[in-house]
Structures are given as structure tokens and as C-alpha cells.
């Protein structure tokens, strides 16, 4: 048997900014620039395996394949299931292909983001899936490789593309957006309280040429007392620009809705998010599936004819345990939500 990997071009994917900053300071970012280093600790692995342990036999969709840590564990735990893995990063696809080779044709991998989730499933003739997993945001290997431009702690290109085949880079956002557009995205994507001051400093200094210059501009724009607390002062700006470059929230909305539609009765969906913007969107999408989009007052019986698509297995998001956070500080901001198709 052989594992199938499909590389295809298509339309233009972790972390609470404060927690990433604290965790990054504990980790060495000078890693080899090869796909061999594209490995990271899968977050909340035990919780994911438990949530999907008794879904119907069939197809599991890993919409954010990364280094395939979750995927390998799921294939091991569920020998009655096959897996489709998606990732917009070709380095991740290559690394995952090696890691999952032992599972042969039980794993099919596509270079695709979850905005094109339905298209990827159509390629395999799949109409229903037994489970899906979204493990959102930027992965540790992407953060750690300076040439990708995600790090605010060293000099690198203003890139931040998760999919290197796409054209829009962080440089285009930083040097091309208007001051008001920059301020708006900084506030919208990361709740940056000094968004307008930062945007003004960026526009005044253009052209901004690398991540080190951008981080210095942000630092200079933030009042001195604020710079001394809360981790690196540029953490929120980098998060906001990364989300914009990769259309992360827009892609997530489309992908989640599609995944829920494809979920078979009794199937389950798991989403791990890492910052408040992601988690709000996931909660809204899950709530809509649970209520069927009902607009009736919550204290009254539904009279609008809405039909629930799913049930929430937990009222609140699940957080990682202390032991996991000690092993992997980047897991500290994780929130896991689960739903089951009705």
C-alpha cells in the first residue's frame, strides 16, 4: 500500500498572542530550514482521541494536518477509519507524508486549505465524514523558522504566508494598506489597544523591509509602561497581520460550515483554537448548528421551523491540563470545542 499525496494550487490557515510570546522566549528558534524539522507536539491529543474514539467507522478529516501528530494518533487508535489530511503549507504536507507512510492508502493528503474543504472531499467521492478536526493557527515549526517571517524576535522577510504558493505577503499589507485599514485590522484581529498609534508609526516609516524593523516600529509606538508588561510589544501586531495575510478567519468560517454539512449522523467535530477571535467564530458556528439558526427568544419554544443539525457535547470549551502546559507552553491558550451531528 502507498500513501497518496496530492499537491494542487487553489484559492487562498495558533495562538493567543500573550501565550505565544511567553512560550517563544523558552524555545530555540534557530532550527534547520528543512521539512525534516516540521514536527510539533500535538496539542490536547488525549482529549482529541477520546472525543473521536466512538464515532462511526469511516472517514476522518484532518483539516489542519501540520506535522501529522494528531493524524498519526487517530489512524493508530481507529484502524477502522481512513483519513483525509489538508494543509496549505507544502512543507507540512511533505513532512506528514513521511510520518504517515506506514499507514499506506489509509491516508490521503491534499495541498489545500479548509476554505476548499468540500472540493477536496469531492475529489475522493466522499459525501459524508465520520469526524473532523481543526487545530487552528500557526504551527511551532512555522513560528520557529525565521525565513517564514512569523517571528518578531529576529530579522526575517515580511512574508507570513502559510501557503508559499500564494502571492499576498505581509509586506503588501504593511506597506500597501492605508493607515486606517492597518489600524482596523490590528484591532479586529488581535484587540491591539494601541492600533492607531502603531498604524501611524508604520505608515510614517515606509517602506518597512523586514520583521525586525516592523517589531522595532511597534515597540517605539507603544507607551513605555505598556512595553514593560505582557510579553513582547509586537506580539499582537504580528498575529493580526498574519491573520490578514492568510485570510484565516474567513477561511475558518467557510471550512467549518462545510465540515458540519459533510458530517454524518453520530459523527463528531473537534476544533482547537488559540485566540479569542478564533474561539468566538467557532462558538458562533457551533451554536448555529446546534440551534439550526433559530431566531426565537431562548425562553420560548421554537416557532420558526428551524431544524437543529447538531448537539453540543460540552457547554464550555475544554482547556488543557496543567501537566500538558508544563510540557508544552504553547498549549496554554488552547480551547477545544466538540459537537455531534444529530
C-alpha positions in Angstrom: 0.0 0.0 0.0 1.1 3.6 -0.6 0.1 6.8 1.0 -1.4 9.3 -1.5 -0.3 12.9 -1.5 -1.8 15.4 -3.8 -0.3 18.8 -4.4 -2.6 21.2 -6.1 -3.0 25.0 -6.4 -6.2 26.6 -5.4 -7.7 29.7 -3.8 -6.1 31.2 -0.9 -4.5 28.7 7.7 -2.0 29.2 16.6 -2.2 31.1 19.3 -3.1 33.7 21.9 -0.6 36.4 21.3 0.4 36.7 25.0 0.9 33.0 25.5 2.9 32.6 22.3 5.2 35.4 23.4 5.9 33.8 26.8 6.4 30.3 25.3 8.6 31.5 22.5 11.0 33.0 25.0 11.6 29.5 26.3 12.3 27.9 22.9 15.2 27.9 20.4 14.1 29.4 17.1 17.3 28.7 15.2 16.1 25.4 13.7 17.2 23.8 10.4 15.3 25.2 7.4 14.1 21.8 6.1 10.8 19.9 6.1 12.5 17.3 8.3 12.1 19.8 11.2 8.3 20.2 10.5 7.3 18.4 13.7 5.4 19.8 16.7 3.8 18.4 19.8 0.1 17.8 19.1 -2.0 19.9 21.5 -4.7 18.2 23.7 -4.0 14.8 21.9 -5.7 12.7 24.6 -8.8 14.8 24.5 -9.0 14.6 20.7 -8.6 10.8 20.7 -11.2 10.4 23.5 -13.7 12.7 21.7 -13.4 10.7 18.4 -13.0 7.2 19.9 -16.5 6.1 19.3 -17.5 7.9 16.1 -18.9 5.6 13.3 -16.3 3.8 11.2 -15.4 5.7 8.1 -13.5 8.8 7.0 -11.8 11.3 9.4 -11.0 14.7 8.0 -7.9 16.4 9.5 -8.3 19.9 8.1 -5.1 21.3 9.5 -2.6 18.4 9.1 0.6 20.2 10.2 3.2 17.6 11.3 0.5 14.9 11.4 0.8 14.3 15.1 -3.0 14.1 15.6 -3.4 12.3 12.3 -1.0 9.5 13.2 -2.6 9.0 16.6 -6.1 8.9 15.1 -5.1 6.3 12.5 -3.5 4.2 15.2 -6.4 4.5 17.5 -9.1 3.9 14.8 -7.9 1.1 12.5 -11.5 1.1 11.1 -11.1 4.6 9.7 -9.3 6.3 6.9 -8.1 9.9 6.9 -8.0 12.8 4.5 -5.4 15.4 5.6 -5.4 19.0 4.3 -2.7 21.7 4.8 -1.9 24.8 2.9 1.8 24.5 3.7 3.7 22.3 1.3 6.4 21.7 3.9 3.8 20.3 6.2 2.4 18.0 3.5 5.9 16.6 2.7 6.6 16.0 6.4 3.2 14.5 7.1 3.6 12.2 4.1 6.8 10.7 5.6 5.2 10.4 9.0 2.1 8.7 7.7 3.7 6.4 5.2 3.3 3.4 7.5 -0.5 3.7 7.1 -0.4 3.3 3.3 -3.6 4.2 1.5 -5.5 4.8 4.7 -4.2 8.4 4.5 -4.8 10.7 1.5 -3.2 14.2 1.8 -4.1 17.3 -0.2 -2.3 20.6 -0.5 -5.4 22.7 0.2 -6.8 25.0 2.9 -10.1 24.4 4.6 -11.8 27.0 2.5 -11.7 24.4 -0.2 -12.7 21.6 2.0 -15.7 20.5 0.0 -13.6 20.4 -3.2 -11.1 18.1 -1.5 -13.8 15.7 -0.3 -15.4 15.7 -3.8 -12.1 14.6 -5.3 -12.3 11.4 -3.2 -16.0 10.9 -4.0 -16.8 11.5 -0.3 -20.2 12.8 0.7 -20.1 12.1 4.4 -17.3 12.1 7.0 -17.3 10.4 10.4 -15.3 13.1 12.2 -13.4 16.3 11.6 -10.5 18.0 13.4 -9.4 21.6 13.1 -6.2 22.5 15.0 -6.0 26.2 14.2 -3.4 28.9 13.6 0.3 28.8 13.0 2.3 25.8 14.0 5.5 25.7 16.0 7.7 24.9 13.0 6.3 27.9 11.1 7.0 30.1 14.1 10.5 28.8 14.6 11.7 29.2 11.0 12.9 32.7 10.5 12.7 32.6 6.7 8.9 32.3 7.0 8.6 35.8 8.6 6.3 34.9 11.5 8.8 35.7 14.3 9.1 39.2 15.8 12.3 38.3 17.7 14.7 38.1 14.8 15.2 39.6 11.4 13.3 37.9 8.6 11.4 38.7 5.4 7.9 40.2 5.7 6.3 37.1 4.5 3.9 35.3 6.9 2.3 33.2 4.2 1.3 29.7 5.4 0.9 28.8 1.7 4.1 29.8 -0.1 2.4 29.4 -3.5 0.1 32.4 -2.8 1.1 35.9 -3.8 0.0 38.2 -0.9 2.7 38.7 1.8 2.9 40.6 5.0 5.0 43.2 3.1 2.0 44.0 0.9 -0.2 44.5 4.0 2.4 46.6 5.9 3.4 48.7 3.0 0.2 48.8 1.0 -2.7 49.2 3.3 -3.9 52.7 4.3 -3.3 53.9 7.9 -7.0 53.4 8.8 -7.1 49.9 7.2 -4.0 48.9 9.2 -5.4 50.2 12.4 -8.7 48.5 11.9 -7.1 45.1 11.2 -4.8 45.4 14.2 -7.8 46.0 16.5 -10.1 43.5 14.8 -7.6 40.6 14.6 -5.8 40.9 17.9 -7.6 43.5 20.1 -4.5 45.7 20.0 -5.3 48.7 22.1 -2.6 50.9 20.5 -3.7 50.0 17.0 -3.9 53.6 15.7 -0.6 54.6 17.1 1.1 51.6 15.6 -0.5 52.1 12.2 0.6 55.7 12.2 4.2 54.7 13.0 4.2 52.1 10.3 2.9 54.4 7.6 5.4 57.1 8.6 8.4 54.7 8.3 7.5 53.1 5.0 9.0 51.2 3.3 9.2 48.6 6.1 11.6 45.9 4.8 11.8 43.1 7.4 10.3 41.7 10.6 13.0 43.3 12.8 12.2 46.8 11.6 8.5 46.1 12.0 8.9 44.9 15.6 11.1 48.0 16.4 8.4 50.3 15.0 5.7 48.7 17.1 7.9 48.9 20.2 8.5 52.6 19.6 4.8 53.3 19.1 3.7 51.7 22.4 3.9 53.8 25.6 6.9 52.8 27.8 4.8 51.4 30.7 2.9 49.1 28.4 6.1 47.9 26.8 7.3 46.6 30.2 4.4 44.2 30.7 2.6 41.5 28.8 5.4 40.0 26.8 6.9 41.3 23.5 5.1 44.5 22.4 4.9 43.4 18.8 3.2 40.1 19.5 -0.4 41.3 18.8 0.6 43.2 15.7 2.3 40.1 14.2 -0.7 38.0 15.0 -3.1 40.5 13.4 -1.0 40.8 10.2 -0.6 37.0 9.9 -4.4 36.5 10.2 -4.9 39.1 7.4 -2.3 37.7 5.1 -3.8 34.2 5.3 -7.5 35.2 5.5 -7.6 32.9 8.5 -11.0 33.9 9.9 -12.7 34.0 6.5 -11.3 30.5 5.7 -12.3 29.2 9.0 -15.9 30.3 8.7 -16.3 28.6 5.2 -14.4 25.5 6.3 -16.4 24.9 9.5 -19.7 25.3 7.8 -18.7 22.8 5.1 -17.3 20.3 7.6 -20.5 20.3 9.6 -22.6 19.8 6.4 -20.5 16.8 5.5 -20.7 15.2 9.0 -22.7 12.0 9.1 -25.3 11.4 11.9 -23.4 10.4 15.0 -20.2 11.9 13.6 -18.3 14.4 15.7 -16.3 17.6 15.0 -13.4 18.9 17.2 -11.9 22.4 16.9 -8.9 23.6 18.9 -8.5 27.4 18.8 -5.8 29.6 20.3 -7.0 33.2 20.4 -10.3 34.8 21.2 -11.2 35.8 17.7 -10.9 32.1 16.5 -12.8 30.8 19.5 -15.7 33.4 19.1 -16.1 32.3 15.5 -16.1 28.6 16.4 -18.6 29.1 19.1 -21.0 31.1 16.8 -20.7 28.4 14.1 -21.3 25.6 16.5 -24.2 27.4 18.2 -25.8 28.0 14.8 -25.6 24.3 14.0 -27.0 23.3 17.4 -30.0 25.7 17.1 -30.5 25.3 13.4 -30.3 29.1 13.1 -33.4 29.5 15.3 -34.1 33.2 15.9 -36.9 32.7 18.5 -36.4 34.1 22.1 -34.4 31.5 24.1 -37.1 31.3 26.8 -39.8 30.3 24.3 -40.3 27.1 22.3 -39.0 27.4 18.7 -41.8 28.6 16.3 -39.7 29.5 13.3 -39.3 26.0 12.0 -35.5 25.8 12.5 -34.1 22.3 12.5 -31.0 21.7 14.7 -28.1 20.0 12.8 -26.0 19.0 15.8 -25.8 18.8 19.6 -23.0 20.3 21.7 -21.2 17.7 23.8 -19.8 20.3 26.1 -21.4 23.6 27.1 -17.9 25.2 27.6 -14.6 24.9 25.9 -12.2 22.3 27.3 -8.8 23.6 28.4 -5.5 21.7 28.5 -4.4 20.3 31.9 -1.5 21.7 33.9 0.8 18.8 33.0 0.4 19.4 29.3 1.0 23.1 29.6 4.2 22.4 31.6 5.4 20.1 28.8 4.3 22.4 26.0 3.8 26.0 27.0 2.3 26.9 23.6 -0.7 24.8 24.6 -1.6 27.2 27.4 -4.1 29.2 25.3 -5.8 26.3 23.7 -9.6 25.9 23.8 -11.3 22.7 22.5 -14.9 22.5 21.4 -16.9 19.4 20.4 -20.2 18.9 18.6 -22.0 15.8 17.4 -24.2 15.7 14.3 -27.8 15.0 15.1 
